[in-house]
């Protein structure tokens, strides 16, 4: 069973990100944002998704992931804050905007890439952020923009590390399911084989084997 880890940076959408992955029949778990790289390997993660969050990467003591997760060879998708913290750790620049951007925007793919494959020339996305990426890390290219953001989506296709400033997990992003599907299947190579029914049956067998003839109090 393929496993995707969602790193929790405090977003109100964390549970929704995990749910969207499961709706695409890939198992997902929410884990602390500072999970260690060796723990990621121990859990057998097929891909990582870094959530959004209320903090600014420009603040003191802003939450950051273990930088070694980017060296594991595992595909990474940063969403909103997850994109910004990825930028900062890997050598790009993030700046504060003149005001927070909250609401609909029109995403324009700027060049062929796996993350935005199949999207129309212009599509509605949902934004909720104050900071923006102003300079890309080495090795990254811009793959999507809006009228106000030059780097609304980027990627290092060789390392399979991507970021989007918008929120693909919400219904207001019309092609969000396609973006997540592209990441899971075209980039990470996940298999859509997980279902809740199968998960319940598997866990029931595990519990029965563990408990044996003993009694359990829930």
C-alpha positions in Angstrom: 0.0 0.0 0.0 1.4 3.4 -1.0 1.6 6.0 1.7 1.6 9.8 1.4 2.5 11.9 4.4 0.9 15.3 4.9 3.2 17.5 7.0 1.1 19.7 9.3 2.0 23.4 9.4 -1.2 24.4 11.1 -3.5 24.9 8.1 -7.2 24.7 8.6 -7.2 22.5 5.4 -4.9 19.7 6.7 -7.6 17.2 7.1 -9.0 18.2 3.7 -5.7 17.6 2.0 -5.5 14.1 3.5 -9.1 13.4 2.5 -8.5 14.5 -1.1 -5.6 12.1 -1.3 -7.7 9.2 0.1 -10.5 10.1 -2.3 -8.0 9.4 -5.1 -7.5 5.9 -3.5 -4.1 6.6 -2.0 -3.6 6.2 1.7 -2.5 9.3 3.6 -1.5 10.3 7.1 -1.0 13.7 8.8 2.3 14.0 10.6 4.1 16.8 12.5 5.8 19.3 10.3 9.2 18.6 11.9 9.2 14.8 11.3 12.7 13.6 10.8 13.9 12.3 7.4 14.7 8.9 8.9 11.2 8.7 10.2 9.8 9.5 6.8 11.8 6.6 5.4 10.7 4.3 8.3 7.1 5.0 7.4 7.7 4.0 3.8 6.4 7.3 2.4 5.9 7.4 -1.3 5.4 11.1 -1.4 5.2 14.2 0.9 2.8 17.1 0.9 3.6 20.2 2.9 0.5 21.9 4.0 -0.3 25.6 4.3 -0.3 27.4 7.6 -0.9 30.7 9.4 2.7 31.6 10.0 5.1 33.6 7.8 8.5 32.1 6.9 9.9 35.6 7.6 9.0 35.4 11.3 11.4 34.3 14.0 10.8 30.7 15.0 8.6 30.0 12.0 7.9 26.3 11.6 10.3 24.5 9.3 10.7 20.9 8.1 13.8 18.8 8.4 15.8 20.0 5.4 17.0 16.4 4.8 13.5 15.5 3.5 14.4 17.2 0.2 17.4 14.9 -0.2 15.5 11.6 0.1 14.5 11.3 -3.5 10.8 11.3 -2.5 8.5 13.6 -4.4 7.4 16.7 -2.5 4.5 19.1 -3.1 4.4 22.3 -1.0 1.1 24.0 -0.8 1.0 27.8 0.1 3.2 28.0 3.2 4.6 24.7 2.2 5.8 26.2 -1.1 7.2 29.2 0.7 9.2 27.3 3.3 10.5 25.0 0.5 11.7 28.1 -1.4 13.4 29.5 1.7 15.2 26.2 2.6 16.4 25.5 -0.9 17.8 28.9 -1.6 15.1 31.1 -3.0 13.5 34.2 -1.6 10.1 35.0 -0.1 8.7 38.5 0.5 5.7 40.0 2.1 3.0 41.3 -0.2 1.4 44.7 0.1 -1.8 43.0 1.4 -3.1 39.5 1.9 -4.6 37.8 -1.2 -7.7 35.9 -0.3 -10.2 34.6 -2.8 -10.4 33.6 -6.5 -7.6 34.0 -9.0 -6.9 32.8 -12.5 -4.0 30.4 -12.9 -2.2 30.5 -16.2 0.2 27.5 -16.9 3.3 28.9 -18.4 5.1 25.9 -19.8 4.5 22.1 -20.2 5.1 20.2 -16.9 3.8 17.1 -15.1 2.1 18.9 -12.2 -0.3 21.1 -14.2 -0.7 18.6 -17.1 -4.2 18.5 -18.5 -5.2 21.9 -17.2 -6.8 24.5 -19.5 -5.0 27.7 -20.5 -6.7 29.5 -17.7 -8.4 28.1 -14.6 -9.8 29.3 -11.3 -7.8 28.7 -8.2 -8.3 29.7 -4.5 -5.6 31.9 -2.8 -5.1 32.6 0.9 -1.7 34.1 1.6 0.3 37.2 2.5 3.8 36.3 1.5 4.9 35.4 -2.1 7.9 33.7 -3.7 10.0 36.4 -5.4 13.1 34.4 -6.4 13.2 30.6 -7.2 15.6 28.2 -5.7 18.4 26.9 -8.0 17.1 24.3 -10.4 13.5 25.4 -10.2 11.3 26.7 -13.0 8.0 28.6 -12.9 5.2 26.5 -14.4 2.2 28.7 -13.5 1.4 32.4 -12.8 -1.6 34.7 -12.1 -2.2 38.3 -12.9 -0.5 39.3 -9.6 1.9 36.5 -8.8 4.8 35.6 -11.1 5.5 32.3 -9.4 2.1 30.8 -8.6 3.5 27.2 -9.3 7.0 26.0 -9.7 9.0 22.8 -9.9 12.3 21.1 -10.0 11.3 18.3 -12.3 14.5 16.4 -12.0 14.2 16.2 -8.2 10.4 16.0 -8.3 9.9 18.9 -5.9 7.0 21.2 -6.6 5.1 24.0 -5.0 1.8 25.9 -5.6 0.7 29.1 -4.0 -3.0 28.2 -4.4 -4.9 25.5 -2.5 -5.7 22.5 -4.8 -7.6 20.7 -2.0 -10.5 23.2 -1.9 -13.6 23.1 -4.1 -13.0 26.7 -5.2 -9.9 25.5 -7.1 -11.7 24.0 -10.1 -8.9 21.8 -11.3 -7.5 21.0 -7.9 -8.3 17.3 -8.1 -6.4 17.1 -11.4 -3.3 18.8 -9.8 -3.3 16.4 -6.9 -3.9 13.5 -9.2 -0.9 14.5 -11.4 1.3 14.7 -8.4 0.3 11.4 -7.0 0.3 9.4 -10.2 2.3 11.1 -12.9 5.1 12.3 -10.5 5.1 10.0 -7.4 4.0 6.9 -9.3 1.4 5.9 -6.6 -1.1 3.2 -7.3 -4.8 4.0 -6.7 -5.4 0.8 -4.7 -6.5 2.0 -1.2 -10.1 2.0 0.0 -11.6 2.6 3.4 -13.4 -0.8 3.3 -10.1 -2.6 2.7 -8.4 -0.6 5.4 -11.0 -1.5 8.0 -10.8 -5.2 7.0 -7.0 -5.1 7.3 -7.0 -3.4 10.7 -9.7 -5.8 12.0 -7.5 -8.7 11.1 -4.5 -7.1 12.8 -6.4 -6.4 16.0 -7.8 -9.9 16.2 -4.4 -11.3 15.7 -2.9 -9.1 18.4 -5.7 -9.6 20.9 -6.2 -13.3 20.4 -8.5 -14.7 23.2 -7.9 -11.7 25.5 -10.5 -9.0 26.2 -10.2 -5.4 25.1 -11.7 -2.2 26.6 -12.3 0.6 24.2 
